[in-house]
């Protein structure tokens, strides 16, 4: 339970920072989605587990992470919705959350 809570907090912080770092201004709260087309790749395993490999790189900072979400995790449905759906065996590029 504690590990799941830590992962949720770490995921939220990472996802909040990725668009700002990718836009080149880590202090900018809401960068334009036009500045960053994709922030990574996501795939779904046969058991429904979502694996997200997210990376944002600018000259002064690199942020990279692998995140796993299982069916029933608190953010699972919102991630699938953000991706426009995802099926087992499918992979997609991930747009920034902004």
Buried (B, 14 or more C-beta within 10 A) or exposed (E): EEEEEEBBEEBEEBBEBBBBBBBBEBEEEEBEEEBBEBBBBBBBEEEBBBBBBBBBEBEEEEBEBEBEBEEEBEBBEEBBEBBEEBEEEEEBEBBBEB
